[in-house]
Amino acid sequence: MTSEELLTIIKRLVLAGRYRVRIHAVRHMIEEGFSEQDMIKALLENSRVIEAYEEEKRCLILGHFLWNKGRKSPLHVVCDYSNKNIIDLVTAYVPQMPWWISPAKRGKKK
């Protein structure tokens, strides 16, 4: 499956409300100050798969959301698509240095 096909499937399920937000994503929402709606917006608008972990049936999606005062920020969302009927939003976070050089390019490992 191509990245575009995968993203289409994920978007379709999210739009249908067929997703679950996992606890790790909730922790990052609280710590970093974004909401579930921000995560959904990041997935649905101008997003792209930047890493695919096919053996795990997971992928890392880069999207964007608006902080207060309209400032745009990148947001990473890890999606698990192992169940064809629902998407698990495993985690989400704002990419930061030194782990990310840019929103789409990895820096050093943890």
C-alpha positions, 0 to 999 in steps of 0.5 A, a space after each residue: 500500500 502506498 503512503 497516499 492510500 494509507 493516508 486516505 484510509 486513515 482520513 476516512 476512518 477519522 472522519 467517520 469517528 472511527 478512531 481511539 486516542 490512546 493514553 500516551 497521546 493524551 499525556 502529550 496533549 496535556 504536557 504540550 498544550 494541544 487538543 484532540 481537535 488539533 490532532 484531528 485537524 493535523 491528520 485531515 488537513 495537508 498531512 503526509 506520512 513521513 515514516 511507515 512501519 509496515 511490519 507493525 502496521 503503524 505510521 508517523 504522520 506530519 500535520 499542522 495545527 494552530 496555536 493560540 494567536 494563529 501561530 501554525 505548529 507541526 504535529 506528529 501523530 503515530 497511527 496504528 492501523 492493524 484493525 481495519 475498522 478503527 484507527 488508534 492514535 497511539 501518540 502525538 507530539 510537537 517535534 523538537 530538537 535534538 530529536 528532529 532537525 525539521 518537522 520531517 527530518 530526524 535528528 539524533 536518537 533518544 
